[in-house]
């Protein structure tokens, strides 16, 4: 094919790819992508494609692509290329770019889709780079005439955003993607077909798209378990029970989640789809080195129904109409604690358990949980507005005193007490010879600096939560550095700032207690994944988590979560931050302009728009964090399998259409084209002008077979008189089948597989 025509086809193919990829990734943002930056990404992506089209080698094209990547990154993250100054400590380019990309990539784990560009600018930069990378990679493969590789890149580039945000019309989206992909592959063919052949190809593509759409919408195919590929389980044997105390224990030595998720329990919450924390226990005591569970066993119940009363509960908790019913089914959890949402009010433990020990919020089964155990619990879950929490005050009941002890039996003045800073200085001076207490002076000073002039315990808790999550420079790390001789939480906050949920929850609770705000660490699970079909939550060991609970008079214990959602552990923001107020004016009325200015300065952005509004509990939407993230390897494997199925189906439809006509001359021509396509899939290229004799020579030369019977039969079928044409065509088709069988026997298994997925025959 002339170079000019090939370049035109490459340009058209890249244009189709660019359109599809841009539309797919743009669906992840609430507003449209900026035209200027998208145009820049596409321009940079075309540079390596042009290099490949001009015949440059792969290494040269790779070098051009790397240079284009640097330019694209500069535009995507707004980092001037002029900052790339070697040996200049004040200017750097590659470090900030890599940090920005990493931060934007990790933001996909704890930011709802679609997202606002202003709240997640690094995610926006990653999307722009994804568009650049996909178009550059697919376009270069197209220019190198590698259709299979290009198809895989296109499928992955479109499939990833489609999986993150499937949209309201997934079938329509899938049909358009399939049509665009077939068009791209059609443009990559190396031969020129007459108008009739192009019409047949268009009909075949249309039939393929309609068939795929119909199959996807059929009740016989599109079952929920089939479509929800993330939950596929090829092995149905019951999972071995697993424990998750390695997440809850505050030893601060690191954690490592197993590669495979295990479903530990399921929960039905009749009449509600709210995201809730599932709490197993609370860590109430901080001894200066870690948070500890202190359970004092109460009396055993004889009727398996446990009612509770607690002076720390608000008056509204006494009304059963305010309770949320939760029905638990244990799947594979090895533990002694019964799970419930916070502030449980009434328990009905498993029917086969006759003894249990109770302490306030916690119920412990002496013999532990077992598979298929069922129990029910009713909890009071407060839903206060921010204004009411801000005005809750500090008139705490006497029972809260243990939660105002910073180090076991070392009480601290409560928040807002007159001359509190001076009293804390006296306390630290008094314990200056105590290594544990004395080492926490820096932690207290850091807490005081962060909260500044916060006017209420709620404002202090909110500020610390935002500081840990967004503005304090912290990073989620399941293997943080060891602390040495200092307490782990002190080193975490003042030094390396790397840790997992126990670090974040423990540090925030400790800093709140040092500020005189009653707090504790809660251990359990995030909400998990909601199944609209079964109306229940599925919770796995990967949802194991710890967070902070802060006490507010009149409301009880309210959850806060300082852990940025990272890796396998996805946290969620608490539902009481001021970002849930309708607008900035309301927030100023609640907290005061001085406090809002303080948070703005900490976050480095206007207001608190970096957080996300909580969805309507009745909307069926998930929480502000995606509880599960699709496996990229599984996605790629599925896309590859889908691509192979599509290619096989397209070739089958093409063969059927070739022999679908009633004209005997066209049947004879179809026999010739079918064998030429088979040879093309095995890498034997024949010109469009090749005669039957030329085809026979190629078969004999490359495969050592005698094609004479087929050549004679096909020639007779093409030129026989009308009366003899019908038997001649039947004989030609028999010889075609025999020749194809002989050819397949000559091929290795790898060659046959390669030929089955080759696209060359689609252009014949």
TIKOL-127320 format. One record per residue (C-alpha): residue in one letter; z, x, y. Coordinates in nm, 3 decimals, m for minus. Last residue first. Layout:
N
   r         w         u         v
   A         Z         X         Y
...
# end
This chain:
764
   r         w         u         v
   X     0.274    m0.959    m1.011
   X     0.552    m0.935    m0.749
   X     0.816    m1.093    m0.971
   X     0.725    m0.838    m1.240
   X     0.874    m0.557    m1.029
   X     1.214    m0.719    m1.001
   X     1.375    m0.531    m1.289
   X     1.677    m0.701    m1.448
   X     1.525    m0.748    m1.796
   X     1.337    m0.418    m1.777
   X     1.656    m0.222    m1.731
   X     1.813    m0.403    m2.026
   X     1.509    m0.329    m2.245
   X     1.510     0.034    m2.138
   X     1.884     0.067    m2.213
   X     1.840    m0.089    m2.558
   X     1.561     0.154    m2.637
   X     1.202     0.037    m2.633
   X     0.941     0.051    m2.911
   X     1.062    m0.273    m3.064
   X     1.016    m0.442    m2.727
   X     0.648    m0.338    m2.722
   X     0.585    m0.482    m3.066
   X     0.741    m0.814    m2.966
   X     0.537    m0.819    m2.643
   X     0.217    m0.757    m2.839
   X     0.291    m1.039    m3.085
   X     0.367    m1.283    m2.802
   X     0.045    m1.187    m2.624
   X    m0.153    m1.214    m2.949
   X    m0.031    m1.571    m2.995
   X    m0.112    m1.649    m2.630
   X    m0.465    m1.510    m2.672
   X    m0.517    m1.713    m2.992
   X    m0.421    m2.034    m2.813
   X    m0.653    m1.943    m2.525
   X    m0.945    m1.881    m2.765
   X    m0.881    m2.212    m2.943
   X    m0.910    m2.395    m2.607
   X    m1.202    m2.192    m2.466
   X    m1.448    m2.253    m2.750
   X    m1.584    m2.582    m2.616
   X    m1.586    m2.457    m2.255
   X    m1.781    m2.137    m2.327
   X    m1.569    m1.823    m2.367
   X    m1.529    m1.586    m2.071
   X    m1.153    m1.583    m2.000
   X    m1.039    m1.682    m2.348
   X    m1.272    m1.433    m2.514
   X    m1.138    m1.151    m2.295
   X    m0.778    m1.254    m2.374
   X    m0.850    m1.257    m2.748
   X    m1.029    m0.923    m2.745
   X    m0.761    m0.754    m2.532
   X    m0.485    m0.901    m2.750
   X    m0.643    m0.788    m3.074
   X    m0.717    m0.441    m2.932
   X    m0.367    m0.361    m2.804
   X    m0.307    m0.090    m3.066
   X     0.032     0.061    m2.990
   X     0.127     0.417    m2.892
   X     0.358     0.306    m2.611
   X     0.236     0.489    m2.300
   X    m0.127     0.562    m2.387
   X    m0.196     0.258    m2.608
   X    m0.040     0.013    m2.363
   X    m0.211     0.179    m2.064
   X    m0.549     0.176    m2.240
   X    m0.512    m0.195    m2.315
   X    m0.437    m0.269    m1.950
   X    m0.748    m0.079    m1.841
   X    m0.957    m0.278    m2.093
   X    m0.812    m0.600    m1.957
   X    m0.926    m0.492    m1.613
   X    m0.706    m0.335    m1.342
   X    m0.798    m0.451    m0.988
   X    m0.438    m0.524    m0.889
   X    m0.351    m0.164    m0.971
   X    m0.125    m0.095    m1.269
   X     0.230     0.041    m1.255
   X     0.402     0.124    m1.582
   X     0.773     0.139    m1.485
   X     0.903    m0.073    m1.771
   X     0.924    m0.385    m1.549
   X     0.562    m0.319    m1.450
   X     0.458    m0.326    m1.818
   X     0.609    m0.671    m1.864
   X     0.444    m0.790    m1.542
   X     0.103    m0.666    m1.658
   X     0.158    m0.850    m1.989
   X     0.232    m1.175    m1.809
   X    m0.054    m1.130    m1.563
   X    m0.309    m1.101    m1.845
   X    m0.176    m1.407    m2.029
   X    m0.169    m1.601    m1.700
   X    m0.537    m1.523    m1.646
   X    m0.612    m1.687    m1.980
   X    m0.409    m1.992    m1.885
   X    m0.588    m2.003    m1.549
   X    m0.920    m2.021    m1.736
   X    m0.782    m2.299    m1.955
   X    m0.690    m2.520    m1.658
   X    m0.394    m2.736    m1.759
   X    m0.135    m2.553    m1.551
   X     0.221    m2.481    m1.666
   X     0.148    m2.138    m1.814
   X     0.222    m1.937    m1.502
   X     0.492    m2.181    m1.393
   X     0.694    m2.115    m1.708
   X     0.661    m1.740    m1.663
   X     0.784    m1.763    m1.302
   X     1.074    m1.989    m1.401
   X     1.184    m1.736    m1.663
   X     1.151    m1.452    m1.411
   X     1.363    m1.640    m1.156
   X     1.627    m1.721    m1.417
   X     1.657    m1.359    m1.524
   X     1.678    m1.242    m1.162
   X     1.937    m1.507    m1.077
   X     2.147    m1.427    m1.383
   X     2.142    m1.056    m1.298
   X     2.241    m1.131    m0.938
   X     2.527    m1.354    m1.053
   X     2.658    m1.081    m1.279
   X     2.640    m0.833    m0.993
   X     2.812    m1.078    m0.760
   X     3.083    m1.141    m1.017
   X     3.144    m0.769    m1.063
   X     3.150    m0.715    m0.687
   X     3.405    m0.994    m0.645
   X     3.621    m0.863    m0.926
   X     3.619    m0.516    m0.768
   X     3.697    m0.664    m0.426
   X     3.997    m0.851    m0.565
   X     4.054    m1.165    m0.363
   X     4.360    m1.163    m0.140
   X     4.652    m1.390    m0.215
   X     4.922    m1.529     0.006
   X     4.693    m1.541     0.307
   X     4.933    m1.527     0.596
   X     4.984    m1.785     0.868
   X     5.074    m2.040     0.611
   X     4.822    m2.239     0.416
   X     4.640    m2.544     0.538
   X     4.696    m2.878     0.373
   X     4.699    m3.050     0.706
   X     5.034    m3.213     0.659
   X     5.239    m2.914     0.758
   X     5.023    m2.867     1.069
   X     4.932    m2.502     1.082
   X     5.164    m2.243     1.234
   X     5.022    m2.079     1.542
   X     4.939    m1.715     1.512
   X     5.096    m1.405     1.657
   X     4.900    m1.168     1.878
   X     4.908    m1.433     2.151
   X     5.254    m1.314     2.243
   X     5.191    m1.266     2.613
   X     4.936    m1.023     2.750
   X     4.903    m0.710     2.532
   X     5.094    m0.386     2.492
   X     5.341    m0.548     2.256
   X     5.649    m0.399     2.417
   X     5.537    m0.463     2.774
   X     5.451    m0.822     2.694
   X     5.790    m0.871     2.528
   X     5.968    m0.755     2.845
   X     5.747    m0.970     3.066
   X     5.843    m1.269     2.854
   X     6.213    m1.193     2.902
   X     6.178    m1.162     3.279
   X     5.971    m1.482     3.300
   X     6.241    m1.697     3.146
   X     6.290    m1.797     2.788
   X     6.218    m2.166     2.752
   X     6.047    m2.237     3.085
   X     5.835    m1.926     3.044
   X     5.734    m2.044     2.698
   X     5.630    m2.381     2.836
   X     5.411    m2.214     3.098
   X     5.257    m1.988     2.837
   X     5.133    m2.281     2.633
   X     5.215    m2.530     2.360
   X     5.525    m2.354     2.222
   X     5.446    m2.212     1.881
   X     5.414    m1.865     2.027
   X     5.783    m1.893     2.115
   X     5.877    m1.788     1.759
   X     6.038    m2.051     1.536
   X     5.817    m2.072     1.230
   X     5.892    m1.723     1.106
   X     5.590    m1.504     1.053
   X     5.470    m1.458     0.700
   X     5.485    m1.163     0.460
   X     5.219    m1.053     0.213
   X     5.315    m0.783    m0.036
   X     5.022    m0.648    m0.236
   X     4.896    m0.437     0.052
   X     5.051    m0.526     0.386
   X     5.200    m0.824     0.563
   X     5.404    m0.677     0.851
   X     5.772    m0.716     0.763
   X     5.990    m0.859     1.043
   X     6.035    m1.204     0.884
   X     6.280    m1.448     1.043
   X     6.445    m1.731     0.852
   X     6.698    m1.975     1.009
   X     7.051    m2.016     0.867
   X     7.251    m2.305     1.006
   X     7.114    m2.542     1.269
   X     7.407    m2.661     1.483
   X     7.530    m2.310     1.556
   X     7.252    m2.057     1.483
   X     7.275    m1.809     1.194
   X     6.999    m1.556     1.138
   X     6.825    m1.508     0.802
   X     6.616    m1.198     0.747
   X     6.345    m1.132     0.484
   X     6.309    m0.998     0.131
   X     6.006    m1.035    m0.094
   X     5.867    m1.102    m0.441
   X     5.521    m1.260    m0.399
   X     5.361    m0.998    m0.628
   X     5.584    m1.132    m0.908
   X     5.384    m1.452    m0.891
   X     5.438    m1.797    m0.738
   X     5.217    m2.098    m0.806
   X     5.285    m2.389    m0.571
   X     5.224    m2.742    m0.690
   X     5.009    m3.047    m0.622
   X     4.818    m3.001    m0.951
   X     4.476    m3.039    m0.788
   X     4.576    m2.918    m0.442
   X     4.694    m2.589    m0.588
   X     4.910    m2.400    m0.338
   X     4.941    m2.023    m0.368
   X     5.270    m1.838    m0.319
   X     5.551    m1.944    m0.083
   X     5.708    m1.603    m0.032
   X     5.965    m1.499    m0.289
   X     6.333    m1.417    m0.320
   X     6.587    m1.209    m0.133
   X     6.763    m1.301     0.192
   X     6.914    m1.032     0.417
   X     7.195    m1.131     0.655
   X     7.251    m1.210     1.021
   X     7.527    m1.302     1.265
   X     7.429    m1.172     1.613
   X     7.674    m0.926     1.768
   X     7.417    m0.665     1.874
   X     7.525    m0.438     1.587
   X     7.479    m0.739     1.362
   X     7.124    m0.786     1.491
   X     7.047    m0.416     1.435
   X     7.168    m0.439     1.075
   X     6.965    m0.754     1.005
   X     6.651    m0.594     1.155
   X     6.697    m0.271     0.956
   X     6.763    m0.448     0.626
   X     6.467    m0.684     0.666
   X     6.226    m0.405     0.760
   X     6.348    m0.151     0.504
   X     6.377    m0.404     0.222
   X     6.026    m0.532     0.305
   X     5.850    m0.197     0.269
   X     5.878     0.128     0.464
   X     5.738     0.369     0.719
   X     5.891     0.415     1.065
   X     5.922     0.798     1.012
   X     6.207     0.873     1.254
   X     6.439     0.639     1.446
   X     6.388     0.313     1.259
   X     6.339     0.446     0.905
   X     6.587     0.733     0.945
   X     6.860     0.488     1.045
   X     6.764     0.249     0.764
   X     6.787     0.525     0.500
   X     7.134     0.641     0.598
   X     7.130     1.013     0.691
   X     7.162     1.286     0.426
   X     6.797     1.294     0.319
   X     6.599     0.985     0.422
   X     6.328     0.988     0.156
   X     5.975     0.943     0.284
   X     5.815     0.600     0.233
   X     5.652     0.498    m0.097
   X     5.571     0.125    m0.061
   X     5.446     0.181     0.294
   X     5.401    m0.081     0.568
   X     5.364     0.091     0.904
   X     5.582     0.071     1.214
   X     5.462     0.161     1.564
   X     5.709    m0.067     1.741
   X     5.459    m0.315     1.882
   X     5.343    m0.547     1.608
   X     5.571    m0.652     1.326
   X     5.887    m0.454     1.393
   X     5.886    m0.520     1.766
   X     5.792    m0.887     1.723
   X     6.087    m0.945     1.491
   X     6.319    m0.750     1.723
   X     6.213    m0.962     2.020
   X     6.256    m1.289     1.831
   X     6.602    m1.193     1.712
   X     6.713    m1.098     2.065
   X     6.563    m1.415     2.217
   X     6.738    m1.622     1.951
   X     7.068    m1.447     2.018
   X     7.034    m1.548     2.384
   X     6.950    m1.405     2.728
   X     6.751    m1.101     2.625
   X     6.813    m0.836     2.890
   X     6.690    m0.542     2.688
   X     6.608    m0.648     2.330
   X     6.441    m0.318     2.244
   X     6.681    m0.089     2.434
   X     6.988    m0.252     2.278
   X     6.839    m0.220     1.930
   X     6.756     0.148     1.987
   X     7.110     0.212     2.115
   X     7.252     0.043     1.804
   X     7.034     0.253     1.574
   X     7.136     0.570     1.759
   X     7.503     0.483     1.712
   X     7.440     0.426     1.340
   X     7.516     0.787     1.237
   X     7.874     0.742     1.359
   X     7.942     0.456     1.120
   X     7.828     0.648     0.811
   X     7.959     0.994     0.899
   X     8.302     0.865     1.008
   X     8.437     1.124     1.251
   X     8.298     0.930     1.550
   X     8.466     0.612     1.428
   X     8.679     0.547     1.737
   X     8.404     0.676     1.962
   X     8.165     0.431     1.800
   X     8.404     0.142     1.865
   X     8.475     0.250     2.223
   X     8.101     0.263     2.296
   X     8.068    m0.084     2.142
   X     8.340    m0.218     2.370
   X     8.167    m0.069     2.675
   X     7.840    m0.238     2.578
   X     8.021    m0.572     2.527
   X     8.179    m0.578     2.870
   X     8.180    m0.960     2.855
   X     8.071    m1.110     2.520
   X     7.702    m1.196     2.515
   X     7.649    m1.133     2.146
   X     7.967    m1.116     1.938
   X     8.197    m0.818     1.948
   X     8.182    m0.603     1.632
   X     8.392    m0.616     1.316
   X     8.422    m0.310     1.086
   X     8.525    m0.448     0.745
   X     8.200    m0.391     0.557
   X     7.998    m0.201     0.817
   X     7.855    m0.428     1.088
   X     8.100    m0.713     1.049
   X     7.977    m1.019     1.237
   X     7.860    m1.185     0.916
   X     8.216    m1.178     0.780
   X     8.325    m1.379     1.090
   X     8.086    m1.670     1.028
   X     8.354    m1.875     0.851
   X     8.546    m1.913     1.179
   X     8.271    m2.129     1.325
   X     8.037    m1.977     1.586
   X     8.027    m2.084     1.948
   X     7.748    m1.837     2.033
   X     7.488    m2.053     2.208
   X     7.226    m2.282     2.058
   X     7.023    m2.292     2.381
   X     6.744    m2.060     2.264
   X     6.747    m2.240     1.931
   X     6.700    m2.573     2.106
   X     6.414    m2.443     2.320
   X     6.241    m2.292     2.017
   X     6.215    m2.633     1.846
   X     6.424    m2.674     1.535
   X     6.281    m2.742     1.189
   X     6.586    m2.702     0.964
   X     6.534    m2.691     0.589
   X     6.808    m2.880     0.404
   X     6.750    m2.824     0.036
   X     6.738    m3.043    m0.278
   X     6.713    m2.869    m0.613
   X     6.554    m2.964    m0.943
   X     6.545    m2.780    m1.274
   X     6.300    m2.699    m1.549
   X     6.314    m2.426    m1.810
   X     5.971    m2.354    m1.956
   X     6.049    m1.988    m2.026
   X     6.410    m1.875    m1.997
   X     6.646    m1.802    m1.711
   X     6.968    m1.604    m1.749
   X     7.259    m1.644    m1.989
   X     7.527    m1.664    m1.720
   X     7.312    m1.889    m1.499
   X     7.375    m1.808    m1.134
   X     7.365    m2.053    m0.845
   X     7.365    m1.912    m0.492
   X     7.398    m2.077    m0.151
   X     7.776    m2.115    m0.152
   X     7.898    m1.942    m0.464
   X     7.838    m2.121    m0.794
   X     7.873    m2.018    m1.156
   X     7.694    m2.196    m1.434
   X     7.780    m2.354    m1.766
   X     7.611    m2.622    m1.976
   X     7.248    m2.515    m1.965
   X     6.999    m2.715    m2.176
   X     6.934    m2.966    m1.900
   X     6.824    m2.701    m1.654
   X     7.020    m2.710    m1.327
   X     7.037    m3.021    m1.106
   X     7.135    m2.879    m0.770
   X     7.235    m3.027    m0.435
   X     7.246    m2.893    m0.080
   X     7.032    m2.579    m0.078
   X     7.029    m2.399     0.261
   X     6.717    m2.189     0.199
   X     6.450    m2.294    m0.046
   X     6.553    m2.266    m0.406
   X     6.553    m2.023    m0.699
   X     6.815    m2.022    m0.976
   X     6.946    m1.672    m1.022
   X     6.991    m1.505    m1.361
   X     6.663    m1.314    m1.382
   X     6.363    m1.246    m1.606
   X     6.091    m1.471    m1.467
   X     5.799    m1.574    m1.688
   X     5.706    m1.940    m1.640
   X     6.008    m2.122    m1.498
   X     5.931    m2.475    m1.377
   X     6.089    m2.577    m1.047
   X     6.099    m2.921    m0.886
   X     6.184    m2.903    m0.515
   X     6.318    m3.197    m0.311
   X     6.343    m3.150     0.066
   X     6.655    m3.289     0.231
   X     6.676    m3.460     0.570
   X     6.706    m3.810     0.420
   X     7.001    m3.675     0.220
   X     7.207    m3.664     0.546
   X     7.480    m3.400     0.525
   X     7.240    m3.130     0.650
   X     7.222    m3.301     0.989
   X     7.585    m3.203     1.057
   X     7.495    m2.832     1.047
   X     7.598    m2.616     0.748
   X     7.834    m2.324     0.811
   X     8.130    m2.540     0.703
   X     7.982    m2.549     0.356
   X     7.978    m2.829     0.102
   X     7.804    m2.819    m0.232
   X     7.698    m3.052    m0.509
   X     7.617    m2.909    m0.850
   X     7.494    m3.142    m1.123
   X     7.514    m2.995    m1.475
   X     7.774    m3.258    m1.575
   X     8.057    m3.016    m1.656
   X     8.035    m2.790    m1.354
   X     8.190    m2.443    m1.360
   X     8.412    m2.339    m1.075
   X     8.318    m2.064    m0.834
   X     8.189    m1.713    m0.890
   X     8.227    m1.476    m0.600
   X     7.883    m1.336    m0.529
   X     7.856    m1.037    m0.297
   X     7.497    m0.908    m0.293
   X     7.466    m0.573    m0.118
   X     7.272    m0.432     0.177
   X     7.240    m0.054     0.192
   X     7.388     0.270     0.318
   X     7.626     0.160     0.593
   X     7.810    m0.084     0.371
   X     7.607    m0.390     0.469
   X     7.733    m0.710     0.308
   X     7.563    m1.049     0.284
   X     7.265    m0.987     0.058
   X     7.148    m1.341    m0.013
   X     7.016    m1.482    m0.337
   X     6.715    m1.640    m0.506
   X     6.531    m1.777    m0.204
   X     6.191    m1.943    m0.225
   X     6.052    m1.918     0.130
   X     5.864    m2.229     0.231
   X     5.506    m2.309     0.331
   X     5.491    m2.682     0.387
   X     5.286    m2.898     0.153
   X     5.526    m3.191     0.146
   X     5.557    m3.534    m0.016
   X     5.683    m3.409    m0.348
   X     5.750    m3.034    m0.353
   X     5.632    m2.909    m0.692
   X     5.716    m2.549    m0.775
   X     5.578    m2.303    m1.030
   X     5.744    m1.992    m1.170
   X     5.696    m1.626    m1.259
   X     5.315    m1.606    m1.266
   X     5.242    m1.243    m1.352
   X     5.005    m1.036    m1.139
   X     4.834    m0.737    m1.297
   X     4.851    m0.397    m1.127
   X     5.229    m0.386    m1.142
   X     5.398    m0.355    m0.801
   X     5.546    m0.018    m0.716
   X     5.861     0.016    m0.509
   X     6.024     0.300    m0.317
   X     6.362     0.468    m0.321
   X     6.522     0.241    m0.059
   X     6.811     0.148    m0.291
   X     6.827    m0.198    m0.135
   X     6.755    m0.394    m0.451
   X     6.531    m0.696    m0.389
   X     6.195    m0.537    m0.476
   X     6.317    m0.357    m0.790
   X     6.499    m0.683    m0.859
   X     6.162    m0.834    m0.953
   X     6.208    m0.902    m1.323
   X     5.925    m0.987    m1.560
   X     5.898    m1.233    m1.846
   X     5.615    m1.144    m2.088
   X     5.306    m1.348    m2.018
   X     5.217    m1.637    m2.245
   X     4.885    m1.579    m2.430
   X     4.591    m1.734    m2.246
   X     4.369    m1.427    m2.216
   X     4.059    m1.450    m1.998
   X     4.267    m1.560    m1.697
   X     4.060    m1.680    m1.405
   X     4.266    m1.739    m1.091
   X     4.044    m1.548    m0.847
   X     3.739    m1.727    m0.991
   X     3.833    m2.061    m0.837
   X     3.488    m2.214    m0.901
   X     3.529    m2.230    m1.276
   X     3.887    m2.356    m1.274
   X     3.788    m2.622    m1.022
   X     3.503    m2.748    m1.237
   X     3.153    m2.715    m1.098
   X     2.957    m2.719    m1.423
   X     2.963    m3.058    m1.592
   X     3.061    m3.232    m1.271
   X     2.736    m3.107    m1.121
   X     2.751    m2.971    m0.767
   X     2.693    m2.608    m0.864
   X     2.420    m2.703    m1.109
   X     2.239    m2.902    m0.841
   X     2.260    m2.614    m0.594
   X     2.134    m2.362    m0.851
   X     1.851    m2.594    m0.956
   X     1.750    m2.662    m0.594
   X     1.747    m2.289    m0.510
   X     1.551    m2.200    m0.823
   X     1.300    m2.483    m0.773
   X     1.242    m2.369    m0.414
   X     1.192    m2.009    m0.528
   X     0.944    m2.117    m0.795
   X     0.754    m2.336    m0.549
   X     0.732    m2.048    m0.302
   X     0.611    m1.817    m0.577
   X     0.346    m2.068    m0.684
   X     0.228    m2.096    m0.325
   X     0.209    m1.718    m0.298
   X     0.003    m1.709    m0.615
   X    m0.237    m1.965    m0.471
   X    m0.272    m1.767    m0.149
   X    m0.378    m1.452    m0.328
   X    m0.123    m1.186    m0.424
   X    m0.073    m0.849    m0.259
   X     0.123    m0.600    m0.465
   X     0.426    m0.384    m0.392
   X     0.690    m0.657    m0.381
   X     0.971    m0.599    m0.131
   X     0.893    m0.911     0.074
   X     0.969    m1.127    m0.229
   X     1.308    m0.962    m0.264
   X     1.392    m1.050     0.096
   X     1.272    m1.407     0.050
   X     1.479    m1.440    m0.266
   X     1.785    m1.318    m0.074
   X     1.723    m1.564     0.208
   X     1.689    m1.855    m0.034
   X     2.006    m1.754    m0.216
   X     2.196    m1.723     0.111
   X     2.070    m2.062     0.227
   X     2.172    m2.223    m0.103
   X     2.514    m2.060    m0.095
   X     2.580    m2.181     0.258
   X     2.474    m2.533     0.167
   X     2.693    m2.524    m0.139
   X     2.988    m2.381     0.055
   X     2.980    m2.657     0.318
   X     3.320    m2.667     0.492
   X     3.370    m2.294     0.516
   X     3.420    m2.035     0.242
   X     3.624    m1.809     0.471
   X     3.746    m1.499     0.287
   X     3.506    m1.553    m0.004
   X     3.208    m1.607     0.227
   X     3.311    m1.295     0.421
   X     3.295    m1.087     0.099
   X     2.988    m1.257    m0.051
   X     2.749    m1.180     0.234
   X     2.793    m0.803     0.232
   X     2.842    m0.801    m0.146
   X     2.522    m0.997    m0.212
   X     2.324    m0.792     0.038
   X     2.446    m0.461    m0.104
   X     2.360    m0.575    m0.458
   X     2.013    m0.689    m0.352
   X     1.945    m0.357    m0.178
   X     2.045    m0.166    m0.491
   X     1.814    m0.379    m0.706
   X     1.527    m0.357    m0.455
   X     1.517     0.025    m0.432
   X     1.192     0.082    m0.242
   X     1.331     0.372    m0.033
   X     1.282     0.158     0.281
   X     1.465    m0.129     0.113
   X     1.749     0.104     0.018
   X     1.769     0.219     0.380
   X     1.772    m0.141     0.502
   X     2.050    m0.241     0.261
   X     2.270     0.049     0.367
   X     2.203     0.019     0.742
   X     2.231    m0.361     0.741
   X     2.557    m0.356     0.547
   X     2.710    m0.072     0.747
   X     2.627    m0.218     1.089
   X     2.750    m0.568     1.002
   X     3.067    m0.425     0.848
   X     3.115    m0.209     1.159
   X     3.109    m0.521     1.379
   X     3.354    m0.693     1.145
   X     3.586    m0.390     1.155
   X     3.582    m0.399     1.536
   X     3.681    m0.767     1.536
   X     3.966    m0.687     1.298
   X     4.081    m0.423     1.549
   X     4.076    m0.680     1.831
   X     4.313    m0.915     1.647
   X     4.477    m1.155     1.894
   X     4.195    m1.144     2.149
   X     3.928    m1.191     1.885
   X     4.090    m1.509     1.757
   X     4.092    m1.553     1.383
   X     3.909    m1.771     1.132
   X     4.081    m1.687     0.902
   X     4.455    m1.631     0.915
   X     4.589    m1.281     0.978
   X     4.826    m1.111     0.733
   X     4.604    m0.932     0.482
   X     4.294    m0.905     0.705
   X     4.508    m0.698     0.943
   X     4.494    m0.416     0.688
   X     4.124    m0.361     0.760
   X     4.179    m0.364     1.136
   X     4.461    m0.112     1.108
   X     4.259     0.117     0.885
   X     3.958     0.095     1.115
   X     4.170     0.160     1.423
   X     4.346     0.455     1.261
   X     4.011     0.604     1.155
   X     3.871     0.559     1.505
   X     4.188     0.694     1.669
   X     4.172     1.011     1.454
   X     3.796     1.055     1.495
   X     3.800     1.052     1.873
   X     4.068     1.279     2.012
   X     4.160     1.397     2.359
   X     4.494     1.536     2.476
   X     4.525     1.796     2.202
   X     4.190     1.953     2.280
   X     4.093     2.184     1.995
   X     3.772     1.992     1.932
   X     3.678     1.735     2.196
   X     3.564     1.396     2.068
   X     3.699     1.201     2.364
   X     3.348     1.183     2.511
   X     3.260     0.943     2.232
   X     3.459     0.684     2.421
   X     3.668     0.450     2.201
   X     3.576     0.085     2.252
   X     3.646     0.002     1.885
   X     3.301    m0.131     1.791
   X     3.111     0.082     2.047
   X     3.257     0.414     1.935
   X     3.236     0.310     1.571
   X     2.863     0.237     1.608
   X     2.800     0.576     1.767
   X     2.984     0.756     1.488
   X     2.802     0.549     1.227
   X     2.464     0.642     1.379
   X     2.547     1.009     1.329
   X     2.650     0.938     0.972
   X     2.327     0.747     0.910
   X     2.114     1.033     1.042
   X     2.294     1.271     0.805
   X     2.242     1.029     0.516
   X     1.871     0.998     0.600
   X     1.843     1.378     0.589
   X     2.026     1.390     0.259
   X     1.800     1.120     0.117
   X     1.479     1.291     0.220
   X     1.269     1.182     0.518
   X     0.961     0.972     0.444
   X     0.913     0.796     0.777
   X     1.059     0.475     0.630
   X     1.384     0.653     0.548
   X     1.423     0.770     0.908
   X     1.337     0.422     1.034
   X     1.611     0.278     0.813
   X     1.854     0.545     0.936
   X     1.796     0.425     1.297
   X     1.788     0.051     1.218
   X     2.165     0.035     1.176
   X     2.223     0.174     1.526
   X     2.007    m0.103     1.672
   X     2.180    m0.367     1.459
   X     2.523    m0.254     1.577
   X     2.406    m0.242     1.941
   X     2.263    m0.593     1.915
   X     2.596    m0.712     1.776
   X     2.775    m0.545     2.067
   X     2.554    m0.708     2.328
   X     2.555    m1.053     2.170
   X     2.934    m1.078     2.163
   X     3.029    m1.260     1.842
   X     3.075    m1.634     1.868
   X     3.425    m1.775     1.889
   X     3.667    m1.863     1.610
   X     3.589    m1.548     1.412
   X     3.536    m1.520     1.034
   X     3.205    m1.711     1.047
   X     3.051    m1.419     1.239
   X     3.060    m1.216     0.919
   X     2.817    m1.447     0.737
   X     2.591    m1.509     1.038
   X     2.556    m1.135     1.099
   X     2.484    m1.062     0.732
   X     2.213    m1.328     0.703
   X     2.040    m1.234     1.030
   X     2.049    m0.861     0.960
   X     1.914    m0.911     0.608
   X     1.623    m1.122     0.735
   X     1.545    m0.861     1.004
   X     1.569    m0.582     0.746
   X     1.312    m0.761     0.529
   X     1.076    m0.812     0.825
   X     1.103    m0.445     0.922
   X     1.043    m0.334     0.563
   X     0.741    m0.560     0.537
   X     0.596    m0.418     0.858
   X     0.667    m0.062     0.744
   X     0.485    m0.130     0.413
   X     0.186    m0.267     0.604
   X     0.173     0.038     0.828
   X     0.212     0.281     0.537
   X    m0.084     0.137     0.348
   X     0.000     0.000     0.000
# end
